[in-house]
Amino acid sequence: MDTEAKVDRRIVKSREAINKAFMELFLAKPFEQITIHDIADKANVNRGTVYLHYSDKYDLLDKSIDARISELLTFCNLHDIGSELISQTPVFNRIFSYFEEHFPFFDRLFAGQRSFVFRDRLLAFLADSVERKLNAKSESAPSDNEIKAQFLASSFTGFVEWWIRRRMPHPPSHMAERLTVLFEKNEL
């Protein structure tokens, strides 16, 4: 049992070192130029250890994206979003504050060739969550709710991407207020 705990700690330490090294490299140079050898060197592990945890650098990026989305959900308390996404400035403010806090990561992510991975995952999560909430609360046909959910999720994702790509020209509170107004004007 004691040996098992030590192995688990080593695995956790290796994974943390790999993730930290990848994040530093990701922020320093284009993703396409990052190699497994670079990651292993920076993490002070051998390449085999990296491959033990991740199939390749794309898998590592995917897992990093998943971790950021999970962190966003926890930070903003969004595990069960729905109608509160539609019109509540405080929720939007937490979301935009999270993106501001992690701007370097999201800036690089949206600038890279694999930005579609994050965009698609965020869009899918938002659309599914909003649609479930609409179906539970609404008397509209499920197909109408699906369309509305896709519109909301696409609008929100595009709005966030625009803000990050423009290097956050407005503070999170302003973005939250504007998004709320836009959704309310469209009776969403």
C-alpha positions in Angstrom: 0.0 0.0 0.0 2.8 2.4 0.9 4.6 1.7 -2.4 1.4 2.4 -4.3 1.1 5.8 -2.7 4.7 6.7 -3.7 4.0 5.6 -7.3 0.9 7.7 -7.4 2.8 10.7 -6.2 5.5 10.2 -8.8 2.9 10.0 -11.5 1.3 13.1 -10.3 4.6 14.9 -10.1 5.6 13.8 -13.6 2.3 14.9 -15.1 2.5 18.3 -13.3 6.1 18.8 -14.6 5.0 17.8 -18.1 2.0 20.1 -18.1 4.0 23.0 -16.6 6.7 22.6 -19.2 4.2 22.4 -22.0 2.4 25.5 -20.9 5.7 27.5 -20.7 6.7 26.3 -24.2 3.1 27.0 -25.5 3.3 30.6 -24.3 6.9 31.0 -25.6 6.7 29.7 -29.2 4.2 28.5 -31.8 2.6 25.1 -31.0 3.8 23.7 -34.4 7.4 24.3 -33.3 7.1 22.5 -29.9 8.4 18.9 -29.9 8.1 16.1 -27.4 11.8 16.4 -26.9 11.4 20.1 -25.9 8.7 19.2 -23.4 10.7 16.3 -21.9 13.8 18.5 -21.6 11.9 21.4 -19.9 10.1 19.0 -17.6 13.3 17.1 -16.7 11.8 13.8 -17.7 12.6 11.4 -20.5 10.5 11.3 -23.7 9.2 7.9 -22.6 7.6 9.5 -19.6 5.8 12.0 -21.7 4.5 9.3 -24.0 3.5 7.3 -20.9 1.0 10.1 -20.1 0.2 11.5 -23.5 0.1 10.0 -27.0 1.6 13.1 -28.6 1.7 16.9 -28.3 -1.8 17.2 -29.7 -3.1 15.0 -27.0 -1.3 17.2 -24.5 -2.9 20.3 -26.0 -6.3 18.6 -25.9 -5.9 17.7 -22.3 -4.8 21.3 -21.5 -7.9 22.7 -23.2 -10.1 20.2 -21.3 -8.4 21.3 -18.0 -9.0 25.0 -18.9 -12.7 24.4 -19.6 -13.1 22.4 -16.4 -11.3 25.2 -14.5 -13.5 27.8 -16.1 -16.6 25.9 -15.1 -15.4 25.5 -11.5 -14.1 29.1 -11.2 -17.3 30.6 -12.6 -19.6 27.9 -10.9 -21.0 27.0 -14.3 -21.4 23.3 -14.1 -25.2 23.6 -14.6 -25.6 26.6 -16.8 -28.7 27.4 -18.8 -31.0 30.4 -18.5 -28.6 32.1 -16.2 -26.2 32.3 -19.1 -28.7 34.2 -21.0 -29.1 37.4 -19.0 -27.0 37.6 -15.8 -24.2 40.1 -15.9 -22.5 38.6 -12.7 -22.1 35.3 -14.4 -20.7 36.9 -17.6 -18.4 39.0 -15.4 -16.9 35.9 -13.8 -16.4 34.3 -17.2 -14.7 37.4 -18.7 -12.6 37.8 -15.6 -11.4 34.2 -15.9 -10.5 34.8 -19.6 -8.7 38.0 -18.6 -6.7 36.2 -15.8 -5.6 33.5 -18.3 -5.2 35.8 -21.3 -1.8 34.6 -22.4 -3.0 31.0 -22.8 -6.2 31.9 -24.7 -4.5 34.5 -26.8 -2.0 31.8 -28.0 -4.8 29.3 -28.4 -7.0 31.6 -30.6 -3.9 32.6 -32.6 -2.9 29.1 -33.4 -4.0 26.6 -36.1 -5.7 24.4 -33.5 -8.0 27.2 -32.2 -11.0 25.3 -33.6 -10.5 22.6 -30.9 -11.1 25.0 -28.0 -13.9 26.8 -29.9 -15.7 23.6 -30.8 -15.5 22.2 -27.2 -16.7 25.4 -25.6 -19.5 25.7 -28.2 -20.6 22.1 -27.7 -20.6 22.4 -23.9 -22.5 25.7 -23.9 -25.1 24.6 -26.5 -25.8 21.3 -24.7 -26.1 23.0 -21.3 -28.4 25.8 -22.6 -30.5 23.4 -24.6 -31.0 21.1 -21.6 -32.1 24.0 -19.5 -34.4 25.4 -22.2 -36.0 22.0 -22.6 -36.6 21.7 -18.9 -38.2 25.2 -18.6 -39.8 25.8 -22.0 -42.9 24.8 -23.7 -41.2 25.4 -27.1 -40.5 22.5 -29.4 -37.1 20.8 -28.7 -36.0 21.7 -32.2 -36.7 25.4 -31.5 -34.7 25.1 -28.3 -31.8 23.4 -30.1 -31.7 26.4 -32.6 -31.9 28.9 -29.8 -29.2 27.1 -27.8 -26.9 27.0 -30.9 -27.4 30.7 -31.5 -26.6 31.6 -27.9 -23.6 29.4 -27.7 -22.2 30.6 -31.1 -22.8 34.2 -30.2 -21.2 33.9 -26.8 -18.2 32.0 -28.2 -17.7 34.4 -31.0 -18.0 37.4 -28.6 -15.3 35.9 -26.3 -13.0 35.1 -29.3 -13.4 38.6 -30.7 -12.5 40.2 -27.3 -9.4 38.0 -26.8 -8.2 38.4 -30.4 -8.5 42.2 -30.0 -6.4 42.0 -26.9 -9.3 42.7 -24.5 -10.0 46.3 -25.5 -12.7 46.6 -22.8 -12.7 45.5 -19.1 -14.6 42.3 -18.2 -17.4 44.2 -16.5 -18.0 46.2 -19.7 -18.1 43.1 -21.8 -20.5 41.4 -19.3 -22.9 44.3 -19.4 -22.8 44.6 -23.2 -23.4 40.9 -23.7 -26.3 41.0 -21.2 -27.9 43.9 -23.1 -27.4 42.2 -26.5 -29.1 39.0 -25.2 -31.9 40.9 -23.6 -32.6 43.0 -26.7 -33.0 39.8 -28.6 -35.3 38.4 -25.9 -33.0 35.5 -25.2 
